[in-house]
C-alpha cells in the first residue's frame, strides 16, 4: 500500500432536473468523509454551463485510509441514497501531480501546469519571506531554504496548488475540453 496521499476522482453525470438534489447529496458525502481517519479534504467541480458532468475529489492520507472509507457501510448507504441522481460514474485514483491536474488524458499542457504552480507558489513564498525573512536573516542560506521549504511544501501540496488548479480549471482545461468534445462528436 502507498504511504503517499491518495486522491479519488469521480466523474458523475447529473440526472436531468436533479442538479440541486445531486449537489445536496454530494455535500452529505463530503461531510460523511470528514469522520474517517486519514481524510485530508474534498471538493466538487461543477460542470461547465452546457455540461452535466461533475468532478468530485476525495483526498486521503494513504491507500489504507481511502480503502477504509470506500468499503465503509456509511459510504455504501450514501451511494445507495444517491441512486437516480447520477449516471455513468467513472472513478480514478491519483498520486503526485496527477492528483492536482487530473488523469493523463485530461491533463493540461505542462506549460499551463507550470504557470498554475508558479501562480500558487510565488505569492505564498513572497508572503513567507516578508513575514519571516528578518527572523531568518542570520541563518545560512541552506538553513533558510530548508526552513522555508519545510514550512511551504505542505501548504502548497494540500492547500494552495489544489486551490490554484481549481480556480484556474477553465483556463487549464479550455483547449483540452474542446479537443475531447470534438473527438467524441467525430467518434474518435
Secondary structure, 3 states (H helix, E strand, C coil): CCCCCEEEEEEEEECCCCHHHHHHHHHHHHHHHCCCCCEEEEEEECCCCCCCEEEEEEEECCHHHHHHHHCCHHHHHHHHHCCCCEEEEEEEEECCHHHHHCCHHHCCCHHHHHHHHHHHHHHHHHHHHHHHHHHHCCCCHHHHHHHHHHHHHHHHHHHHHHHHHHHCHHHHCHHHHHHHHHHHHHCC
